[in-house]
């Protein structure tokens, strides 16, 4: 496993691979302000062990991928659907990455904002997607998937100014939005926060990504037109994206729906076997 950069869709993306290059490719897409390393190394290794060439990458404006430009007005993004770039643009990044890696088609797994990007990838580039797994995400409809007031406020917290402040903020945030039905692993979360900070954080980029989410349009009708093997995974106790978002996604895609009791807006290690088995199961189907 060695990180490398590649030109895709006119920008530079940082990516990394696990497993046998001859195995079927599987693209992992992460969420808001989250680098590819939030797909835990062990999770990626276990996916690779199930027979996939696993590709993870930093979205634009996060980690070691290209930092973009443009001022962000979140109210304007929501009310006028105006943002420096869109979820569709980020889906085109993912398609460009696959093309740059000479991957014709891949199984695609996205979490949170990454689920939105994965859905948009399947809509905009259906020939690229062999199967789709959308985790703790939603359709873009403003009628469902709403965060709790406390979870929404956590997304607008003042940006930390130091490594120590960043670590404390991430621990606090995931105590709030994480999975109440599973033990909170503070040590693991602190290590994740430290690694994230050391790879590079980009508050302005996080704001642009949030604007992309707020400005997105409802994908429900387009999802209904897809014919791709699909799985939707959602936590029954997700405070950031209410489970109604996952249920609506599954209805639109005619997908299998796995609502995980006690799971919030994260992937506790105890849930991995269930999620990995689901990804493997849906990847084995044909449209």
N, C-alpha and C positions, 0 to 999 in steps of 0.2 A: 504494500500500500504506500503509494507516494503521491502527494498532491501535485497537480500540474495545472497549468493554465492553457486555455485554447480560445481561439476567436470563434464566436458563434452569434449570429444575428447582429453583427456589427459591433459587439462588445466583447470584453474579455471575461471569461468565466473560469473559476477555479473548481476542479473536480478531482475525484479519487475513485478508485475501483477496488473491488474485492472479488475473489473467486476466479474461476477458470474463464478466460476470454472466449472459449468455445461454447460456453453455456448460454442459454437464452438470456438476453439482457433485461435487466429490471432497473428502472430509474426511480430514485427516491427524491421527493420534492418536499422541502421543509417550509415552515411557516414564518410568520411575522418576526422580523429582526433576529431570526434564528439561523445560524450557519449550518452547514451540512453535518458538522460534528454532533449536532443534536440527534441525528440518527446514530445512536451509540455504536461504537466499534463492534461490541459483542453482538448487537442486533444484526448488523451488517454481515458479520462472520457467520451467524446462524442462518441468515438468508442464503448466503453463498453455499453453506453446507447442504442446503436443500436443492442445489442444482441451478443457481442463478449467477450470472455475471452482474454483480451489483454496482451500480453507478450512483454516487451521490455528488451533489454540487452545491456551492454557495449561490443563491439567487443574486441577481444584481443588487447592489447597494448593501451587501452584507458580507461579513467575513473577508475573504481575499479576492472576491470578484470585483468587477469594476464599480467604482462609485460614480453615481450619476449626478446630475445637477437639477436645479429648479426649486423655487421656493414653494413651501407647502402651506396651504390654507385649508384646514380640515373642514370648516363650515362650507367653504366653496366646493370642496370635493363632494360633500354629502348633498348639498342643495342643488348645485349646478352640474354635478358629475364631471368636474374638471380637476385633473391631477397631472403631475409631470409625466406619468406613464400609467399604464393600465395593467390589470390582471392578464388581459389578452397579450400585451407586450411581453409579459413574463412567461406566458405560455409559448410564445414564439422563441424566446430564449431557450427554453427546454427543447423545443423542436430543433432549433439550430445546433444545440449541443449534440443531440443524437446524430444529426447529419454530419457534424464535424468529426464525430467518432466512428463514422461509417456504420451506424446502427440504423437499419431500415425500419424496424419495428421493435418496440419494447413493452414489457409489462410496466405499468406506471402506478406508483403508490405515492399519495400526497397526504400530508397532515396539516389541518387547520388552513391557513392561507395556502399552503402547499396543495391541499385538496381542491381549493378553488382553481389553482393553476393547473392541476392535473385534469380537472373537468374541462377547463378551457382548451387545454392541449387536445383532448379527445374531440372536442367540438370543432376546433380550427384545423386540426391535422389528424383526422380519424385514421388515415393509413399508417400513422406512426404508432398507434396504440393497440397492443394485443389484448391487454386486459387492464381494468381500472379499479383501483382500491382507493376509496375516499374515506379518510379518517378524521373524525371530530371537525367536520366541515359543514358547508351549507350551500344552497343553490344561488345565493345572491338576492333572493326575495327579501324585501324589507319587512315582511309580515311575520317572519319566523326566525328562529335561531338567535334570538336576542340575548345579550349578556345580562347577568344580574347587575344591579347598580354598582356594587362593590367591585365586581370584575371589570366593568367598564371604566371605573375610576382608576383602577390599577394600570390600565393601558395609557393613561394620561399623566402618570406620576412624573415629577421633575426628573430630568436626566441626571444620573450620578456623575460626579466629577473625578472620581478616583477608582482604582481597582477594588479597594475595600468596600466603597459605597456600592459599586456595581454588584459585587458578590452578595452583599446584604439585601439589595433590592431584589435580585433574582430569587434568593431564598424566600423572602417575604412574599413575592408574587406567586411562587409555586406552592407555598403553603395555602394561599387563597384559592388558586384555580386548579390545583392538583386533585388527586383522587382520594376522597375521604374514606373510601372503603379499603385502602391499602396503606401500609406504614409509609410515612414520609422519610425518605433517605436523605437526611441533611448533608451527610458527608459527600454522597454522590452529586448532589446539587451544587455544593460548594466547588467541587472539582470541575464540574461542567462550567460553572460561572467563571472560574479562573482561566480555564482553557479558552473560553469564548473571548474574554477580555484580552488575553495575550495574543490571540489571532487577529484582533482588531474589531472594535465596535464603532458604529457609525450612527449616531442619534439622528442626524438629518436624513440618512437613508431609511431608518425605521419610520420616520414621519412620512416620507414619500411612499413607502410600502403601505402604511395605514391609509393614506389618501387613495391609493389604488383600490384597496378594499372598499372604502366608503363610496367611491365613485362607480363601482361596478354595477352592471345591470343584471336583472334576473335571468339566469341561465335555464330555467325550468323547461321552456318550450324546446330549446336546442338539445337539452339532455334527453328529452323524450324521443327525439329523432335518432339518437345513437343506437347502434346495434353492436355492443361490445360487452363481453363478460365482465360483470361488475360486482363489487362488494362494497358495502358501506359499514364502517365501524364507528360507533359513537358511545361515549360514556353516558350512562343513565343520570349521572350527577355532574355533568359538565356545566360550570357556571359562566363560561366565557362564550361558548356557542351552544345554546340550548339544544337539547336532543331533538326538538322539532325540526331543526335544520337537517339533521341526519335522516330523520324519517322522510322528509320531503325529497331529499336527494335520492333515497332508495326508491321511492315511488316513481320519480321521474325517470330513473335509469332502469326500472324494473329489475332492481338488483337485490341480492341477498342483503339482509339487514341484521347486523349483530350489535345489539345494545348491551353493553357490558355493565353489569351491576357494580356500583361502588366506584366506577371510573369517572374521573373528571377530565380536565383538559391537559392530559399528559399520557404517557405510556409507561406505567409502572412495570418493572421487570417481571412481576408475577403474571402480567397479562400477555407477555410476549408469546408464549406457546400458542395461545388462542389466536392471536393476530397473525403470527407466522403461518399457522395451519390454514387460516382463511385465505391469505395471500396465495399460498401454494395451491389451494383448492380452486380458486377462481382462475388462476393462471393456467390450469390444466384443461380448461373448457375451450370450446370453440363457439364463435358467434353464430 
